[in-house]
Amino acid sequence: MIKYTKFFITFLLAVATLSARSQTTQTTSSPYSRYGLGDLTPGVLPQNAAMGGVATATNRINGYMSINPLNPSSYSQIRTMAIDAGLYGTRVNYSQNGQDSKTDANFSISHITFAVPITKKSAISFGLLPYSQLGYNYRQTIKGFGTASPIDTNTVNYRYNGEGGLTKAYFGYGIGVGKHITVGANLSYIWGNLKQTQSTELPNLPGALNSRIEDNNSISGLNYDFGAQYNIDFSSTKRLTLGYSASASSKLNTQNSYIVSQYLLNSQGVSSLPVDSVINRQGVHNKIQLPQINHFGVSYQEEGKYLVGVDYSIGKWSNYSIGGVNQGLLDSKTLNIGGQITPNRDAIGNYWATIDYRLGAIFNQSYLNVSNPDNTGFTNIKTTALTFGLGLPLRPYYTNTYYKINISAEVGQRGTLKGGLIKENYINLRIGFTLNDRWFQKLKFD
């Protein structure tokens, strides 16, 4: 009973912590998070992230009960109680026009997930994951602005600011059907706030009215995922797995407030309180149409030794709309390649041989089609990254209760300098703690 009580207290604390995180903690500083729902998180835990995000066709990674929310059919492989909680950090250098502009770093709690076996072929999983991140603060300055004659020498500053994010709470079930097939589904509740501000200022014109647009959205709604895996066992340890999962198209509710106001700047460039509200719309309800995202994967592993896999994902973001109005996004495409090797999982007296060594790569064509600042057209924003990481066991695999620390690093580049755009060179760090314990198994005595 004490263990059960601790279990539920831990979960309730996690709910409170991640709920607060979604509202107050900024975990990105990217100008590209301005578009769509912000920077979408991949939905994989550190052990999969270290392998390039390969997850669609993985379940028992090296024999451990690994929670994999990306494909709920994988829950059917859970044989013991499992908990996974972690942290996420990022450091990004932004450059434009060939020059470094600034460097930002953010750190936060990333996830907490649970899985509990129900029968020998089924299990449930539930937890909290980040869905998207919104956070940016940058300025664009245009000189010689205006149409006066002679040439107008005024300067206009466009300031863009955004903060917030969406969090996903999910409950899922996976079950084995026959000898080779597993199926599963997640029901998720997504919620959070996205706050965006755009200001237009004329700093060299004393007394000029400057304008500010404040666009705030409170978002909530249900979404569901489903998936299947087909496992082909060549021996008791060698397995080929084919996987498919999808996040279904669904609608989220949004309550919007939209305010356009005018204000003055003092001699130090500090804005005053609004002197006039041009538009003030409060409590406008709309629907956000989320697209279907399809994941395809294949993996091969020899349990206790190695695993390799490939994923390919397509997101139909060209169908994304707000209030029935298409938002002009592109379909996203992602290729994930990766794997891990464990020299000797069961080694005694050689800790280094029991570590999982992981490596991978990510090639992403995002849904962003951004207008070039130099007015040369539009550019699809792409990301290329290498990943690597370690799985550090804290107790031997063959014990009833075993722990593992999973560390993942992602080193990549997003965007381009062409067209006057911003290029991001980043490092993402994920740290997860995995616990497998036979909490719900009854002890037998002779």
LINURJO-V373515 format. One record per residue. N is the residue number from 1. OMEGA is omega as a letter, one per 20 degrees, with the letter a starting at -180 (none if undefined). D_CENTER is the distance of its C-alpha to the mean C-alpha in Angstrom with 1 decimal. Layout:
n = (N | N)
omega = (OMEGA | OMEGA)
d_center = (D_CENTER | D_CENTER)
This chain:
n = (1 | 2 | 3 | 4 | 5 | 6 | 7 | 8 | 9 | 10 | 11 | 12 | 13 | 14 | 15 | 16 | 17 | 18 | 19 | 20 | 21 | 22 | 23 | 24 | 25 | 26 | 27 | 28 | 29 | 30 | 31 | 32 | 33 | 34 | 35 | 36 | 37 | 38 | 39 | 40 | 41 | 42 | 43 | 44 | 45 | 46 | 47 | 48 | 49 | 50 | 51 | 52 | 53 | 54 | 55 | 56 | 57 | 58 | 59 | 60 | 61 | 62 | 63 | 64 | 65 | 66 | 67 | 68 | 69 | 70 | 71 | 72 | 73 | 74 | 75 | 76 | 77 | 78 | 79 | 80 | 81 | 82 | 83 | 84 | 85 | 86 | 87 | 88 | 89 | 90 | 91 | 92 | 93 | 94 | 95 | 96 | 97 | 98 | 99 | 100 | 101 | 102 | 103 | 104 | 105 | 106 | 107 | 108 | 109 | 110 | 111 | 112 | 113 | 114 | 115 | 116 | 117 | 118 | 119 | 120 | 121 | 122 | 123 | 124 | 125 | 126 | 127 | 128 | 129 | 130 | 131 | 132 | 133 | 134 | 135 | 136 | 137 | 138 | 139 | 140 | 141 | 142 | 143 | 144 | 145 | 146 | 147 | 148 | 149 | 150 | 151 | 152 | 153 | 154 | 155 | 156 | 157 | 158 | 159 | 160 | 161 | 162 | 163 | 164 | 165 | 166 | 167 | 168 | 169 | 170 | 171 | 172 | 173 | 174 | 175 | 176 | 177 | 178 | 179 | 180 | 181 | 182 | 183 | 184 | 185 | 186 | 187 | 188 | 189 | 190 | 191 | 192 | 193 | 194 | 195 | 196 | 197 | 198 | 199 | 200 | 201 | 202 | 203 | 204 | 205 | 206 | 207 | 208 | 209 | 210 | 211 | 212 | 213 | 214 | 215 | 216 | 217 | 218 | 219 | 220 | 221 | 222 | 223 | 224 | 225 | 226 | 227 | 228 | 229 | 230 | 231 | 232 | 233 | 234 | 235 | 236 | 237 | 238 | 239 | 240 | 241 | 242 | 243 | 244 | 245 | 246 | 247 | 248 | 249 | 250 | 251 | 252 | 253 | 254 | 255 | 256 | 257 | 258 | 259 | 260 | 261 | 262 | 263 | 264 | 265 | 266 | 267 | 268 | 269 | 270 | 271 | 272 | 273 | 274 | 275 | 276 | 277 | 278 | 279 | 280 | 281 | 282 | 283 | 284 | 285 | 286 | 287 | 288 | 289 | 290 | 291 | 292 | 293 | 294 | 295 | 296 | 297 | 298 | 299 | 300 | 301 | 302 | 303 | 304 | 305 | 306 | 307 | 308 | 309 | 310 | 311 | 312 | 313 | 314 | 315 | 316 | 317 | 318 | 319 | 320 | 321 | 322 | 323 | 324 | 325 | 326 | 327 | 328 | 329 | 330 | 331 | 332 | 333 | 334 | 335 | 336 | 337 | 338 | 339 | 340 | 341 | 342 | 343 | 344 | 345 | 346 | 347 | 348 | 349 | 350 | 351 | 352 | 353 | 354 | 355 | 356 | 357 | 358 | 359 | 360 | 361 | 362 | 363 | 364 | 365 | 366 | 367 | 368 | 369 | 370 | 371 | 372 | 373 | 374 | 375 | 376 | 377 | 378 | 379 | 380 | 381 | 382 | 383 | 384 | 385 | 386 | 387 | 388 | 389 | 390 | 391 | 392 | 393 | 394 | 395 | 396 | 397 | 398 | 399 | 400 | 401 | 402 | 403 | 404 | 405 | 406 | 407 | 408 | 409 | 410 | 411 | 412 | 413 | 414 | 415 | 416 | 417 | 418 | 419 | 420 | 421 | 422 | 423 | 424 | 425 | 426 | 427 | 428 | 429 | 430 | 431 | 432 | 433 | 434 | 435 | 436 | 437 | 438 | 439 | 440 | 441 | 442 | 443 | 444 | 445 | 446)
omega = (r | r | r | r | r | a | a | r | r | a | r | r | r | r | a | a | a | r | r | r | a | a | a | a | r | a | r | r | a | r | a | r | r | a | r | r | a | r | r | r | a | r | r | r | a | a | r | r | r | r | r | a | r | a | a | a | r | r | r | a | r | r | r | r | a | r | a | a | a | r | a | r | a | r | a | a | a | a | r | r | a | r | r | r | a | r | a | r | r | r | a | r | a | r | a | a | r | a | r | a | r | r | r | r | r | a | a | r | a | a | r | a | a | r | a | r | r | r | r | a | a | r | r | r | r | a | a | r | r | r | r | a | r | r | r | r | a | a | r | a | r | r | a | a | r | a | a | r | j | a | a | a | r | r | r | r | r | a | a | a | r | r | r | a | r | r | a | r | a | r | a | a | r | a | r | r | a | a | a | a | r | r | r | a | r | r | a | r | a | r | r | a | r | a | a | r | r | a | r | a | r | a | a | a | r | r | r | r | r | a | r | r | r | a | a | a | r | a | r | r | a | r | r | r | r | a | r | r | r | a | r | a | r | r | a | a | a | a | r | a | r | a | r | r | a | r | a | r | a | a | r | r | r | r | a | r | a | a | r | a | r | a | a | r | r | a | r | r | r | a | r | r | r | r | a | r | a | r | r | r | a | r | r | a | r | r | r | r | r | a | r | r | a | r | r | a | r | r | r | r | r | a | a | a | a | r | r | a | r | r | r | a | r | r | a | a | r | r | a | a | r | a | a | a | r | a | r | r | r | r | r | r | a | r | r | r | r | r | r | r | r | a | r | a | a | a | r | r | r | a | a | r | a | a | r | r | a | a | r | r | a | r | a | r | a | r | a | r | a | r | r | r | a | r | r | r | a | a | r | a | a | r | r | a | r | r | r | a | a | r | a | r | r | r | a | a | a | r | a | r | r | a | r | r | r | a | a | r | r | a | a | a | r | r | a | r | a | r | a | a | a | r | r | r | a | r | r | r | r | r | a | r | a | r | r | a | r | a | a | r | a | r | r | a | r | none)
d_center = (35.1 | 34.0 | 31.1 | 30.1 | 30.4 | 28.3 | 25.6 | 25.4 | 25.7 | 22.8 | 20.7 | 22.0 | 21.4 | 17.7 | 17.5 | 19.3 | 17.3 | 13.8 | 15.5 | 17.0 | 13.9 | 12.2 | 15.6 | 16.7 | 14.4 | 13.2 | 10.4 | 10.8 | 14.2 | 13.7 | 16.2 | 14.2 | 11.9 | 15.2 | 14.9 | 13.8 | 11.3 | 9.8 | 7.1 | 4.6 | 1.0 | 4.1 | 5.3 | 7.9 | 10.0 | 11.7 | 14.6 | 12.9 | 10.8 | 14.2 | 15.6 | 13.7 | 11.1 | 14.2 | 13.9 | 15.6 | 19.0 | 18.6 | 19.9 | 22.3 | 21.2 | 24.5 | 25.9 | 23.5 | 22.1 | 18.4 | 16.1 | 13.9 | 12.2 | 11.3 | 15.1 | 17.0 | 20.3 | 19.6 | 20.4 | 24.0 | 24.3 | 23.8 | 27.3 | 26.8 | 24.9 | 21.5 | 19.3 | 16.1 | 14.9 | 13.2 | 12.5 | 10.3 | 12.1 | 12.3 | 15.5 | 16.0 | 19.4 | 20.0 | 23.1 | 25.1 | 28.5 | 28.6 | 28.4 | 25.9 | 25.1 | 23.0 | 20.7 | 18.1 | 16.5 | 14.2 | 13.7 | 12.6 | 12.4 | 9.1 | 10.2 | 13.6 | 14.7 | 18.3 | 20.3 | 24.1 | 26.5 | 28.7 | 31.0 | 31.5 | 29.4 | 26.8 | 24.3 | 22.0 | 18.6 | 16.9 | 14.5 | 11.8 | 8.0 | 5.8 | 5.3 | 5.6 | 7.5 | 11.1 | 13.6 | 16.4 | 20.2 | 22.4 | 25.9 | 27.7 | 31.5 | 34.1 | 37.7 | 40.8 | 39.3 | 41.7 | 44.6 | 47.6 | 50.5 | 51.0 | 47.4 | 45.2 | 44.0 | 41.6 | 38.0 | 35.1 | 31.8 | 28.6 | 26.1 | 22.5 | 20.5 | 17.3 | 15.5 | 13.5 | 10.3 | 9.7 | 9.5 | 10.2 | 13.3 | 14.4 | 17.7 | 18.5 | 21.6 | 22.5 | 26.1 | 28.1 | 30.5 | 33.4 | 33.3 | 30.6 | 28.2 | 25.4 | 23.6 | 21.2 | 19.2 | 16.7 | 17.5 | 14.7 | 15.3 | 12.9 | 14.1 | 14.0 | 15.8 | 15.4 | 18.4 | 19.6 | 23.0 | 25.1 | 28.5 | 31.4 | 33.9 | 37.4 | 38.1 | 41.5 | 43.0 | 44.2 | 44.3 | 41.9 | 39.6 | 35.9 | 33.3 | 30.0 | 27.6 | 25.3 | 22.9 | 21.2 | 19.3 | 18.9 | 16.8 | 17.1 | 17.7 | 17.5 | 15.6 | 16.3 | 15.4 | 18.2 | 19.0 | 21.9 | 22.9 | 26.3 | 27.6 | 30.6 | 32.3 | 34.7 | 35.7 | 34.7 | 32.2 | 31.3 | 28.9 | 27.5 | 24.6 | 23.6 | 20.6 | 19.2 | 16.6 | 15.5 | 13.7 | 16.8 | 17.7 | 18.2 | 19.2 | 17.8 | 20.4 | 20.3 | 23.0 | 23.6 | 25.8 | 27.0 | 29.5 | 31.4 | 33.6 | 36.0 | 36.8 | 38.9 | 38.3 | 40.8 | 42.3 | 39.5 | 36.9 | 35.6 | 35.0 | 37.1 | 36.4 | 36.2 | 39.7 | 38.9 | 36.3 | 36.5 | 34.0 | 32.8 | 31.0 | 29.7 | 28.2 | 27.7 | 26.0 | 24.2 | 22.0 | 18.6 | 18.7 | 15.4 | 16.0 | 16.2 | 13.8 | 15.8 | 15.2 | 18.3 | 18.9 | 21.8 | 22.3 | 25.5 | 26.2 | 29.3 | 28.4 | 29.0 | 29.1 | 26.4 | 23.6 | 22.6 | 20.3 | 19.1 | 16.4 | 16.5 | 14.4 | 15.6 | 14.1 | 17.1 | 15.8 | 19.5 | 20.1 | 17.8 | 20.3 | 21.1 | 24.5 | 25.4 | 25.0 | 23.0 | 20.6 | 21.4 | 18.1 | 18.3 | 17.2 | 14.3 | 15.2 | 13.6 | 15.8 | 14.8 | 17.9 | 18.4 | 20.4 | 22.1 | 25.6 | 27.4 | 31.0 | 32.4 | 30.3 | 33.6 | 35.3 | 37.4 | 38.2 | 35.7 | 32.3 | 31.0 | 31.6 | 29.4 | 26.2 | 23.5 | 23.1 | 20.0 | 19.4 | 17.4 | 16.5 | 14.0 | 15.5 | 13.5 | 15.3 | 13.1 | 14.3 | 15.7 | 19.5 | 20.6 | 24.2 | 25.8 | 27.3 | 30.5 | 31.0 | 30.9 | 28.7 | 25.0 | 22.5 | 19.5 | 16.8 | 15.9 | 14.1 | 15.9 | 15.0 | 16.8 | 15.4 | 17.7 | 18.0 | 20.4 | 20.9 | 23.5 | 25.6 | 27.3 | 29.7 | 31.3 | 29.8 | 33.1 | 33.1 | 32.3 | 29.7 | 27.5 | 24.6 | 22.3 | 20.1 | 17.4 | 16.6 | 14.3 | 14.5 | 13.1 | 15.7 | 15.2 | 16.4 | 15.2 | 17.8 | 21.5 | 24.6 | 26.5 | 27.5 | 26.9 | 23.1 | 20.9 | 19.7 | 17.0 | 17.6 | 15.0 | 14.5 | 11.4 | 12.8 | 11.6 | 14.5 | 14.9 | 18.1 | 19.2 | 22.4 | 24.5 | 27.6 | 30.3 | 30.4 | 31.5 | 34.1 | 37.7 | 40.0 | 43.2 | 46.5 | 49.7)
